[in-house]
Amino acid sequence: MSDTINLQEIHDTLVAIAFEAGRMILAADPSDISTGTKMNSADIVTETDQAVERMVSSRLQTAYPSFAFVGEETYVAGTTHITAAPTFIVDPIDGTTNFVHGFPFACISLGFTLDRVPTVGVVYNPFQDLLFTGIRGGGSYMQRNASHQLPQFPPQRLPLAGKGDASRAPALGKLSAALVAVEWGSQREGENFEVKARTFRKLTASNENGGAGSMVHSLRSLGSAALNICATAAGQVDLYWEGGCYAWDVAAGWCILAEAGGRMVSGNPGGWETELDSRVYLAVRGAAAGQSEIVEEFWGVIGDGRMDYQH
């Protein structure tokens, strides 16, 4: 079936849907919309999340009625599964907490998978009019002024370093020279939380005068897994480590990262291959050299710690 699927057409459809979703998100007033929580007070959902997902689902089911659809707001634990079938995997607003607070790092994440492999990815931040796209085998791009139609604000479409030209991306060195993206996530107790807290401390602690830390340049938290992965794909950060997010948070960004020569491995030590729905991830930017070495160094910081999240 994959030979008969027009990936460019799917890409173009997802971009159009992303722009429509962006208009809905920008039109919403976070101070005047219904807001609720899921797992706890850090796991927020709004009526805008739900309205955007309904629009996306309707558009995609009309255009591709035989394809599966997995969305964050309609996911049912223990019932919803990602199969090998052609599947759209959607997060209507990734970064809902940012959206509610008016912090301009939220996006719609639209992924398409074949055989559980991220194959098309579209991530759009309407607050910055910033679009990331990727097609498996077709490269990935970052586009500023993405929706502008005015001649004084022409779109700027920049190719991200691809698999074949990763040599033009700077080599990765030691963690001490890295900028690392992380997130606390919504689970704020238990062993997963403790693994994160210990690792964050070791990443930032001094390595001078006998110190046991890695002393990375710094940690960054954009508040959106999709945008963190895209920042890694664009080389704006060197790595992104996460535990607790879902397939809809990573599917689109994963395709964009892979097409930029980046690599996705497990967020737990030793896992050079990780599943789309593993819930633990370590993304590494494209580089002329040093990917495997920095992964192993990062895993060494985690040590014996393991994150384990249920579906």
C-alpha positions as CSV (number, residue, x, y, z in Angstrom):
1,M,0.0,0.0,0.0
2,S,2.9,2.4,0.8
3,D,3.8,2.5,-2.9
4,T,0.4,3.9,-3.8
5,I,0.2,6.6,-1.0
6,N,1.1,10.1,-2.2
7,L,3.2,11.4,0.7
8,Q,3.5,14.9,-0.8
9,E,-0.3,15.2,-1.0
10,I,-0.6,14.1,2.6
11,H,2.1,16.7,3.5
12,D,0.3,19.4,1.7
13,T,-3.0,18.5,3.3
14,L,-1.5,18.5,6.8
15,V,0.1,21.9,6.2
16,A,-3.3,23.4,5.2
17,I,-4.9,21.8,8.2
18,A,-2.1,23.2,10.4
19,F,-2.7,26.7,9.2
20,E,-6.5,26.3,9.9
21,A,-5.8,25.0,13.4
22,G,-3.4,27.9,13.9
23,R,-6.1,30.4,13.2
24,M,-8.4,28.6,15.7
25,I,-5.7,28.7,18.4
26,L,-4.9,32.4,17.8
27,A,-8.6,33.3,17.9
28,A,-9.1,31.7,21.3
29,D,-8.9,33.7,24.5
30,P,-7.2,31.5,27.1
31,S,-8.7,33.6,29.9
32,D,-12.2,33.0,28.7
33,I,-12.3,29.3,27.7
34,S,-13.2,26.2,29.6
35,T,-10.2,24.5,31.1
36,G,-9.9,21.2,32.9
37,T,-7.3,18.7,34.0
38,K,-6.5,15.1,33.3
39,M,-4.0,13.4,35.6
40,N,-3.3,16.4,37.8
41,S,-3.1,20.2,37.9
42,A,-0.1,20.1,35.6
43,D,-1.9,18.1,32.9
44,I,-4.3,20.6,31.3
45,V,-6.9,20.4,28.6
46,T,-9.0,23.2,27.1
47,E,-12.0,23.4,24.9
48,T,-9.7,24.7,22.2
49,D,-7.7,21.5,22.3
50,Q,-10.9,19.5,21.8
51,A,-12.3,21.8,19.1
52,V,-9.1,21.7,17.1
53,E,-8.9,17.9,17.3
54,R,-12.5,17.6,16.1
55,M,-11.7,19.9,13.1
56,V,-8.5,17.9,12.3
57,S,-10.3,14.5,12.6
58,S,-13.1,15.6,10.4
59,R,-10.8,17.0,7.7
60,L,-8.6,13.9,7.6
61,Q,-11.4,11.4,7.8
62,T,-13.1,13.1,4.8
63,A,-9.9,13.2,2.8
64,Y,-8.6,9.7,3.8
65,P,-11.5,7.7,5.1
66,S,-9.6,4.4,5.1
67,F,-6.7,5.7,7.3
68,A,-6.6,5.3,11.1
69,F,-6.6,8.3,13.4
70,V,-5.1,8.6,16.9
71,G,-5.6,11.9,18.7
72,E,-4.6,13.0,22.2
73,E,-8.1,14.2,23.1
74,T,-9.9,11.0,21.9
75,Y,-7.2,8.5,23.1
76,V,-8.6,5.8,25.4
77,A,-6.0,4.1,27.6
78,G,-5.9,0.4,27.0
79,T,-8.1,0.6,23.9
80,T,-6.4,3.0,21.5
81,H,-3.4,1.3,19.8
82,I,-1.0,2.4,17.0
83,T,-0.8,-0.4,14.4
84,A,1.1,-0.9,11.1
85,A,-1.8,0.6,9.2
86,P,-1.5,4.1,7.7
87,T,-2.2,6.3,10.7
88,F,-2.5,10.0,11.4
89,I,-1.2,10.8,14.9
90,V,-2.3,14.2,16.2
91,D,-1.7,16.5,19.1
92,P,-4.1,19.5,18.6
93,I,-2.2,21.7,21.0
94,D,1.2,20.5,22.2
95,G,2.1,22.9,24.9
96,T,-1.3,23.5,26.4
97,T,0.1,24.9,29.6
98,N,2.0,27.5,27.6
99,F,-1.1,28.3,25.6
100,V,-3.1,28.8,28.8
101,H,-0.5,31.1,30.2
102,G,0.1,33.0,27.0
103,F,3.6,31.8,26.6
104,P,4.2,31.7,22.8
105,F,5.6,28.1,22.5
106,A,2.6,26.0,21.6
107,C,2.0,24.2,18.3
108,I,-0.2,21.7,16.5
109,S,1.7,18.4,15.8
110,L,0.5,16.4,12.8
111,G,2.2,13.0,12.2
112,F,1.5,10.3,9.6
113,T,3.0,6.8,10.1
114,L,3.3,3.7,7.9
115,D,4.3,0.4,9.6
116,R,4.6,2.4,12.8
117,V,7.4,4.5,11.3
118,P,7.0,8.4,11.3
119,T,6.7,9.1,7.6
120,V,5.3,12.7,7.3
121,G,5.6,15.4,10.0
122,V,4.1,18.8,10.2
123,V,4.6,21.0,13.3
124,Y,3.3,24.6,13.3
125,N,3.6,27.2,16.0
126,P,1.0,29.9,15.1
127,F,2.3,32.4,17.7
128,Q,5.6,32.6,15.8
129,D,4.2,31.6,12.4
130,L,7.0,29.0,12.4
131,L,6.5,25.7,10.4
132,F,8.5,22.6,10.5
133,T,7.9,19.8,7.9
134,G,9.4,16.5,6.8
135,I,8.7,13.7,4.4
136,R,10.5,10.4,4.8
137,G,13.1,10.3,2.0
138,G,12.2,13.9,1.0
139,G,14.1,16.0,3.6
140,S,12.8,18.4,6.3
141,Y,12.4,22.1,6.4
142,M,11.9,25.1,8.7
143,Q,9.8,27.9,7.4
144,R,9.5,31.4,9.0
145,N,6.6,33.7,8.2
146,A,5.0,30.5,7.1
147,S,1.4,31.7,6.5
148,H,2.2,35.2,5.4
149,Q,1.0,36.2,2.0
150,L,2.4,39.8,2.0
151,P,5.4,40.6,-0.2
152,Q,7.1,42.5,2.6
153,F,7.0,39.3,4.7
154,P,8.0,36.5,2.3
155,P,8.1,33.0,3.7
156,Q,11.7,31.8,4.4
157,R,11.9,28.1,3.8
158,L,15.2,26.7,5.1
159,P,16.3,23.1,4.5
160,L,17.5,21.3,7.6
161,A,20.7,19.3,7.3
162,G,19.8,15.9,5.8
163,K,21.1,12.4,6.2
164,G,23.2,12.8,3.1
165,D,24.8,16.1,4.1
166,A,25.1,15.7,7.8
167,S,28.8,16.5,7.3
168,R,27.9,20.1,7.1
169,A,26.4,20.0,10.6
170,P,29.0,20.6,13.4
171,A,30.3,17.5,15.1
172,L,29.0,16.8,18.6
173,G,31.5,16.9,21.4
174,K,31.2,16.3,25.1
175,L,28.1,16.9,27.1
176,S,29.9,19.8,28.7
177,A,29.6,21.7,25.4
178,A,26.0,20.8,24.8
179,L,22.7,22.7,25.1
180,V,20.1,20.1,26.3
181,A,16.3,20.3,26.2
182,V,14.3,18.6,29.0
183,E,10.8,18.7,30.5
184,W,9.6,18.0,34.0
185,G,6.4,16.5,32.6
186,S,3.1,16.2,34.5
187,Q,4.1,13.3,36.8
188,R,5.6,15.0,39.8
189,E,6.2,12.1,42.2
190,G,7.5,8.6,42.2
191,E,10.6,7.0,40.7
192,N,10.2,8.5,37.2
193,F,10.2,12.0,38.8
194,E,13.2,11.1,40.9
195,V,15.2,9.8,37.9
196,K,14.5,13.1,36.1
197,A,15.4,15.2,39.1
198,R,18.7,13.3,39.8
199,T,19.6,13.5,36.1
200,F,18.9,17.2,35.8
201,R,21.1,17.9,38.8
202,K,24.0,15.8,37.4
203,L,23.7,17.4,34.0
204,T,24.1,20.9,35.4
205,A,26.4,20.3,38.3
206,S,30.1,21.3,38.1
207,N,32.7,18.9,36.9
208,E,35.5,21.0,38.3
209,N,37.5,20.3,41.5
210,G,36.5,16.7,41.5
211,G,32.8,17.4,40.8
212,A,30.7,14.6,39.4
213,G,28.5,16.7,37.2
214,S,28.5,17.1,33.4
215,M,28.1,20.9,33.6
216,V,26.3,21.2,30.2
217,H,26.0,24.7,28.8
218,S,22.5,24.8,30.1
219,L,19.0,23.1,30.1
220,R,16.1,24.4,28.1
221,S,12.4,23.6,28.4
222,L,10.1,24.9,25.6
223,G,7.1,23.2,27.2
224,S,6.3,21.3,24.0
225,A,7.8,17.9,23.1
226,A,7.2,18.6,19.4
227,L,8.9,21.9,19.5
228,N,11.8,20.5,21.5
229,I,12.3,17.8,18.9
230,C,12.1,20.3,16.1
231,A,14.6,22.6,17.8
232,T,16.9,19.5,17.9
233,A,16.3,18.8,14.3
234,A,17.2,22.4,13.5
235,G,20.4,22.2,15.6
236,Q,19.2,24.9,18.0
237,V,19.8,22.4,20.9
238,D,22.0,19.3,20.8
239,L,19.8,16.8,22.6
240,Y,16.3,16.5,24.0
241,W,15.6,14.0,26.8
242,E,12.0,13.1,27.7
243,G,10.0,10.6,29.6
244,G,6.2,10.6,29.9
245,C,5.0,12.0,26.6
246,Y,3.0,10.0,24.1
247,A,3.2,9.1,20.4
248,W,1.2,12.2,19.4
249,D,3.9,14.4,21.0
250,V,6.7,12.9,19.1
251,A,5.5,11.3,15.8
252,A,5.6,14.5,13.6
253,G,8.9,15.8,15.1
254,W,10.5,12.3,14.8
255,C,10.1,12.4,11.1
256,I,11.5,15.9,10.9
257,L,14.4,15.0,13.1
258,A,15.3,11.8,11.1
259,E,15.2,13.7,7.8
260,A,17.6,16.3,9.3
261,G,20.1,13.5,10.0
262,G,19.1,13.4,13.7
263,R,18.6,10.2,15.7
264,M,16.0,9.0,18.1
265,V,17.0,6.5,20.7
266,S,15.6,5.4,24.1
267,G,15.5,7.8,27.0
268,N,16.6,4.8,29.1
269,P,20.2,3.6,28.9
270,G,21.1,0.9,26.4
271,G,18.1,1.3,24.0
272,W,19.6,2.1,20.6
273,E,16.2,1.4,19.1
274,T,13.0,2.7,20.6
275,E,9.3,2.3,19.7
276,L,7.0,5.2,18.6
277,D,4.9,4.7,21.7
278,S,7.8,3.8,24.1
279,R,7.1,7.1,26.1
280,V,10.9,7.5,26.8
281,Y,13.0,9.2,24.2
282,L,16.4,10.8,23.6
283,A,16.7,12.9,20.4
284,V,20.1,13.9,19.1
285,R,20.7,16.5,16.3
286,G,22.3,15.7,13.0
287,A,26.1,15.9,13.2
288,A,29.2,15.1,11.2
289,A,30.4,12.9,14.1
290,G,29.8,12.3,17.8
291,Q,26.1,11.1,17.9
292,S,26.8,7.7,19.4
293,E,29.4,9.0,21.8
294,I,27.2,11.8,23.3
295,V,24.3,9.3,23.6
296,E,26.5,7.0,25.7
297,E,27.8,9.8,27.8
298,F,24.2,11.0,28.4
299,W,23.2,7.4,29.4
300,G,26.1,7.4,31.8
301,V,24.7,10.4,33.6
302,I,21.4,8.5,34.0
303,G,23.3,5.5,35.4
304,D,21.1,2.8,36.8
305,G,18.0,4.9,36.6
306,R,15.1,3.8,34.5
307,M,11.8,5.5,33.6
308,D,8.7,3.4,33.2
309,Y,5.5,4.9,32.1
310,Q,2.2,3.0,31.6
311,H,0.0,3.4,28.4
